[in-house]
């Protein structure tokens, strides 16, 4: 195989990369705090985006909208317009480096994960955090939506891969606004935290603790060191993961369990 093009940026490590779904574009996020947009057919730098304070670890194009998302060591997530080439808004809430960011295929959601040991889901239309998933007990290195199902996979330095069921979160946030299960039925608390009860509403007990938002479906154990990456197969019930133990593992999922193959 022959390398098509080589993009060089002197003395700045590339941390994240993303292909545009239709155009011959690639985003590269750099340790120097810059994000570059390249045309890989021409091998030319189209633009650069600078609003992060510190290294930018991850970028992702939206599958259909002219926007992209980035996350960095300044604990922030930024959503950018490809039309204006400017940062539209910043999402804050993480308490440490942001490792990965990805758009959902059809919902107006972004998933992020961080060294603060959490995975967060954000609605980029109303710019609200709608879920904070806790359970990992070390840095979360990667978290992604399933391409078609209401599932998330996450990889952590705690040596586990977790699969989360987010069907409850989808139901809650596609309910009519203002109803008991509306997206903002908890007095402005974006994910139904105990501080958000207002107006004497009856909120189901499990909602107070967020258990119906995202439930851990499987914990995959088998790596001997931290896990850096995990992703779903696009069509088959498979997960692939890679870790600091220098091993790539393939896992199979059924409705009730998941196992290493």
N, C-alpha and C positions, 0 to 999 in steps of 0.2 A: 504494500500500500504506500502511496505517495502522499506526503503532507500537502494539502491544497494551499494553505496560506499560513504565514506565521505573523502573529501580532506581537510587537515588542513594546513594552513600557519599561523604560530604564528604572531599575532599583525600586520597583513596586510590586509586591507579591499579589498575584491574582487569588482571591479568596472564594469568589462565587461566579457562576456563569449561567446564562440562560439563552436559549434560542427563541426567536420570535416564531409564533405558530404559522405565519404565512410569508412574511417578508424575509429577505436574506440578511437578517440582522442578528447580532449577538451582543448581549449585555455582559460586561465584565466588571465585577466589583473588586476594588483594590484595597490593599492594606494602607495606602496613603490617604484614604477617605474619599477618593474619587470613584465615580461610576462612569465607565466608558461605554459608548454605543458604537459598534463597528458594523460596517457592511462587509460581510465575509466574502462576497463575490468579487468586490473591487479591492478588498484589503485596505479599506480607508476608514479612518476615524470620523464618524458622523458628528458626534457630540460628546460632551462630558457633563456630568451632573455632580454638583458639589454642595451639599447641605449637611452631610453627616459630620460629626465631630469624632474622628478616629476611624479605625479600620471598618470597612463594610464587608460583612461576611457572606451576604446572600442577596440574590435578586431573583425576580420571577416576572415574566410577562403575563398579563391577563389573557385568557384564551380568546376573547372576542372584543374587549374594550381597548381603546388606545391609551392604556395606563400600564405602569409596572410598579412593583413593590420592592423595597429594600430593607434590610435590617443590619444593625451594626453594634459595635462595641460601646456606643453612647447610650445603649439600652433602648433605643427608639426604633420604630418601624415607620417608614416614610412611603407615601403613595405619590407617584409622579405622573404628570400628563405628558404623553408623547407629542401632543399637539403644541402645547406652550413650552415644553421642555423645562417645566418648573415643578417644584415640590408643591402638591396640592394641599397636603396636610400631614401631620405627624401623629402617630398613635403611641401613647406612653402608658406604662404600667409595669413592664418588666423591670426587674431589679438587678439585672446583670446582663452580660453580653447576649445578643440575639444571634442564634446559630443558623436557623433556616426560616424562610418565609415562603409560603405558597398560596396561590389563589385556589378557591373551589371551582370545579368545572361549571356548575350552573347556579349555585347560590352566591349572593354578594358577600362572601366570607373570605377571610385570610386566616391561615393558621401560622402560628409562630412558636418557636421553642427557644429555651434560654438556659444559661448557666444558673439561673435562679431556681432550676429544677421543675419549672412549670411549662405547660403547653397552653397557649391562649388562642382563642378564636375571636375574631373581630368582624363586625359588620362594617364594610368600608363605605356603604352608602350613608348610614347614619353615624358612622365613626365611633361606634360604641364597642367596648369589650363585652362579648356575650357569654364567654365561658372561660374559666381558669381550671385546667386539669392538673391535679396534684396526685402524686403516687410514686414517681421516680424519686430516688434519694441521692442523686448525683446530677451533674450537668446533663441536660437533654440535648443531644447533638443533632437530631433530625426528627421532624414530625411532618407527616404528609396525609392528605385526604386520599381515600380510595377513589379511583376514577369514576366509578358508577354506584357504589354502595355507601351507606351511611356508616363508614368505618374510618378510623385513623390508625396509622401505625407510627410508633415512636421508638427511637433508639437512644440509649443513655449509657454514660460511663458507669452506671450501677450494674452493668453486665447483662441487662435485660432488654428485650424488645417487648413492647406492649401494644396490644390491639384494643381499641376503644370503640364502643358502639355509641354513635351520636344521633341515632334515630329520634330519641327524646328531645334533643336540642332542635332538630329540624321541625318536629311537631310544634314545639313551644313557640318557635319564631316564625312559623307560617300561620299561626292562629290569628284571628282578627285582632287588631290593635284595641287595647282598652279592656278586653275580656280578661278573665282571671288568668289565663295562660298567655296573654298578649306579651309582646316583647318588653313592654315597659310597665307591666302590671304590678311591679314591686317597688313603686315609688322612686323610680329612677335608678335603682340598683340593677345594672345591666345583666347580672346573672343570678338574681333571686337570692342575694345574700340576706342574712338575718337583719341587717340594718335597714332593709328597704320596705318593711311591711307598713302599709299606711291605710287609712280609711277603714280599719277593722275588717279587711278582707280575709276570708278563710283561704289560707294557702295550704295545699297538701304538705304534710310533714316532710316527705322526702324532697320536696322542692326547696325547702329552707336550706337544706344541706347540699343542694345541687346534685343529688344522686341520680335524678332522672335526666340531667343534661347530657352527661357522658359517663358511660359505665365501662370499667375495664372488663373486656371480654376474655382476653387471654394474656398471660405473662409467659413469654418464651424465654426459657433459661437454658443455657448450653454454651454460651461464649465464656471463655476463661478470663477475659479482660473486658475493658470498656467497649461498647458498641458505638461505632461512629456513624453508621448509615443503615437505613432499612427502607424498603419500598415494596409496594404491591406489584404483582404481575398485572398488566392491563386487562387480561380476560380470564385468566385461570386463578383458582383459589390458592395462590402461592405468595410467599413473602421471601425476599432475599435480604440478608443482612451481612455487614462486614465489620470486623472489630480489630482492636489492638492486639488480639491473639493471632493475627495474620491469617484468619480463617474467614472464608465466605460460607455462610450457611443458607440452605434452602429449607423453608418450612411450608407445610401444607395446612390449610384450614378446612374444618368442616363446621357445621352449625354449632356443634357442642365442644369441639376441642381443636387444638393446633399442635403439631408435632414436627420434629426435625426429620427431614428426609435426605 
